[in-house]
Amino acid sequence: MRYALYLGCTIQSEQYGYEASVRETLPRLGIEFEDMEGVSCCGSPALNSVSRLGWHYLSARNLAIAENMGLPVLPLCNGCHLSFVETKHFLEKDPELKNVINMNLEKEGLNYRGDVRIVHLLEALHDEVGAQKISEKVVKPLGGIKLASHPGCHAIRPSGLQNVDDAEDPKKLDDLIRALGAETFNYPEKTDCCGSQLAVTSGRVTLKIAGEKLQAVKSYGFDGLVTTCPFCFKMYDGRQRAIKGALKDASLDLPVFYYTQLLGLAMGLGPKKLGLDLNMSPIDSVLERILEE
Amino acid sequence: MDSNINEVEVRFISRMLSRLVGEMNATVCEQCGKCSSTCPVSKEIEGFNPRRLIAKVSLGKINGLLRDDAIWTCTTCLKCQERCPEDISPYDVILILRNLAYRAGYSYPTGYDDFIRAVKECGFISMPKAIRTRDRGKVSRGDLGLPEVSGPTDMAKFTVVVEGIIEAGKQS
């Protein structure tokens, strides 16, 4: 398994804990990747609301680079993943649009054929490596820790375009969490949105939407929340302090992790290598429990 | 301004809208309200209601919608599309309405101007920066051993092409 690794704006400019933990863990599972040269933003959410052509141009541009590398593309961000999937779909349905995009790509010496495979990290981990093989790599099981699975909207919807997991009953991240020896169970808000895309318009409502999910997750007795989306992580982890303030809920403390950070810990890697000093949510007590075992 | 791209864009957006409207005329959408009941924004923001939005679009009443700030509050969670029993996608309709509103010169969140400026300048909406650690230190990509970020090879050319595509269809 070899992929063209697409980081996207948010991860490469600030979500270093995700990137570092991906780079540390994936090769140990036999997933190889090459960094992509010359890439740009995927166009979402920057352009899809204001310039559909510009959005599809940027996505097709990155896909064309992956096609040149002869590799399936592995976008680490849910937003970039859906952006690529949608662009591939719309260009397939509309040859005139594809022509216009290619006329412009030509000016940059690129060409988009449309046969690139787009793979989500959950698919690479769950469908290609598999929970069984991951559990065999675990040397430090996360026993007794209850983790809420949050796959994120753009990984699971719309089911008409992508089938990363079941849109109404996603289970792959749960399987991957259990493979590390941790516990997880279904909860009603599992497929609910983190609200981060509303930040452009209303910061207050964004914090309320995110906060109510965090409160729910905490009320079910989870020790933490796990995701693979940088937007969701940024919301629940980086903005947790702001959420507490907005909801006037001083008790709202919930550790938030990238799946690959926990995967690394379970494989016996040190917290620093996995960027765990970059999580802003109160992860220390859970981290200590994991390291003690 | 490249009129060729302009025409293509206008044609493209109109085609998408008419396709959607065609697929969701009044006899198709039964106004069951599954979209609104699953929408995380509807329960927070008065005036944002995908069911009513679809009703207006299917009656051809999009002028008011284009001027309504509410279209900019969708979180793009896609639950409306997923739950619709008739395969209508309020999400896609909202993105198209936003495109039209922007093209028509109506109000839109200024954050999009920042996005566009950054993409044209460096290829991304943000560039790598030193970030805070939990114990109030600061680290950069280099400190963590992460490789340098690669952007468009010929930045000048990238900017011209992207600018042409984004600006061509915009009315000022």
Interface residues (C-beta under 8 A of the other chain):
Chain A: L7 C9 T10 Q12 S13 E14 Y16 E19 A20 R23 D35 M36 E37 G38 V39 S40 C41 P45 A46 L47 N48 S49 V50 S51 R52 L53 G54 Y57 L58 D94 E96 L97 V100 N104 K107 E108 C153 H154 R157 P158 S159 G160 A167 E168 T191 D192 C193 G195 S196 Q197 L198 V200 T201 S202 V205 K208 I209 G275 D277 L278 N279 M280 I283 D284
Chain B: I5 V8 E9 F12 I13 M16 P40 V41 E44 I45 D69 W72 T73 C74 T75 T76 C77 L78 K79 Q81 E82 D87 S89 Y91 L95 I96 R98 N99 Y102 Y108 P109 G111 Y112 F115 I116 A118 V119 G123 F124 I125 S126 M127 P128 K129 I131 R132 T133 R134 D135 G137 V139 R141 L144 G145 L146 P147 V149 S150 G151 P152 T153 D154 K157 F158 V160 V161 V162 G164 I165 I166 A168 G169 K170
